[in-house]
Structure formats: structure tokens, C-alpha cells
Amino acid sequence: MSITLYGIKACDTMKKARTWLDEQGVSYSFHDYKASAIDRASLEKWCAEHGWQTVLNRAGTTFRKLDDAQKADLDQGKAIELMLAQPSMIKRPVLALDGRTLVGFKPEQYAAALS
């Protein structure tokens, strides 16, 4: 099984997910989308699977700093453009395995998906 963990290296939630995976002996590759960007196809796939409202991190500082015009009338297309321009707005982590993804980190979800 090929597993990729997408996120940002310095994020606290990312650190928890990486620690959990390491403690479980799970082999994975890490893609830092702040350092290496993210492609539109991945964002479109994640939004189709989970909904853009889940993938866009509206609680983060980067999103909150946007002006009201940028936050107005959000839809999937506009959300994807925002995330492409500023990958910090992508909720993290995104764990890709066996053709599906998990967004966010909950140990019980990871355990169920990897069992």
C-alpha cells in the first residue's frame, strides 16, 4: 500500500499525525505542499471526495487575513484558486491511501483506515 501524507512540516497537527504513523510503524512519504506546492488535480479530487468546505481551512490565520471580498461568495472553484495561491489554506493533514483520502487527523480514523 502506497501512503502519502500531505501537509506543512511545522504544523502541530501534522506533527501529531507523523508521530502517530511513526509509532505504528507505518511507512509513508511526506509531501510538504507549502514547500513543493500542490497540483489542481489533487485539490479537485479531494474536494470531490470531501467537499471544498472540508478541504479549505477557514479557521487558519491565512484565511482569516483575507479581505471580505476574497471570502465572499465562496464556491469550489474559488476555494481551489485560494488554496493553489496559498497552500496554507488547505486543511491538514491529508492522508492518501488506496485511492482515497482522510482530511484532518483523528487517531481512530487512521487506525481504522490502516487496519
N, C-alpha and C positions, 0 to 999 in steps of 0.2 A: 504494500500500500504506500503510495506516494503522498506525503503530507507536507503542506506549506503553511507557515504561519505568517500572515501579513500584518504589518503594523509599523510602529515607530519605536526605535530602540529605547528611548528614555522614558516612555510612558509607564506609570506604575502598574496599570492593569496588564500591560504587556509583560512586565517583569513577573507578575504572578502567574500568568499563563505559561511563560517559558520555564519558570521554576517547577510548576506542576508537571509539565511534559517531561522535563529532565528527571524529576523524581520518579516518574512512572516508567522511565527507560524508553520513552517514545522518540524515535528518530524522525526529525523533521528538518526542512530547510526554512530559513528565515528571509523574508523579503521586506526590507525597510522601504516603505513607499514614500517616505519623506526624502530619503537619500537616492533611491532608484526610481522614483515616480511609480505610477500605476497606469495601466492602459484602459482606454474607454471600454473595450470588450469585457474586461473583468468587472468594472463598475456596473455595466449594463446587466451582466449575468447576476451579480449579487443583488441588484435592485429588483430584477425579475423574480429572484428566489425569495427575497425577504421584504421587498418594498423599499422604496427610496427613503421613507420615513425612518426605517430602522438603520439603514446604512449611513445616512447623514447624521453626524454627531452635532446636534443642535445645543448640547449642554456645554460644549467646549468653548474655550476662550476665543479661538479663531472665528467661530461662527458668531459669537456674541459681539465681536468687534465690527462685524459688517454693518453698514448703514441700513436703515429701514427699507430703502428702495431695493437693495440686494436681497433682503429677506422676504419681500412682498411677493405674493403670487407664486410661491414655490410649486414646482411640479417636478417630475422625474428628470426631464431634460435640463432644467435649470439647476437642479441639485447635482446632477452629474458634472455639469460645467464648473460649478463651485468646487466640487471635490477634485476635479482634474487640475484646476488652478491652484488649489491649496489642499494637498492631501491630508493635512492635519484635521480636516473636517470629516474624514472617514472614521466611522466608529471602529474601535479596535478592541481586541484583535479580530481578525478574520482568519478562521482556520479552514483550509481547503483540504478535503479528503474524499476520495472515491466519487468524484464528480458532484459533490455538494459542499456547502459551507456552513459554518457556525459563525454568528456575529456576536461579539462580546465574549466574556469569559465567565463561565459557571462550571466549577469542577464536576458537578454531577452530569452536566450535559456532555462535557468532554469524555468522562468515563463511559457514559452510555454509547457515545458515537464511536469510541475506540475499542469497545469490547467485542 
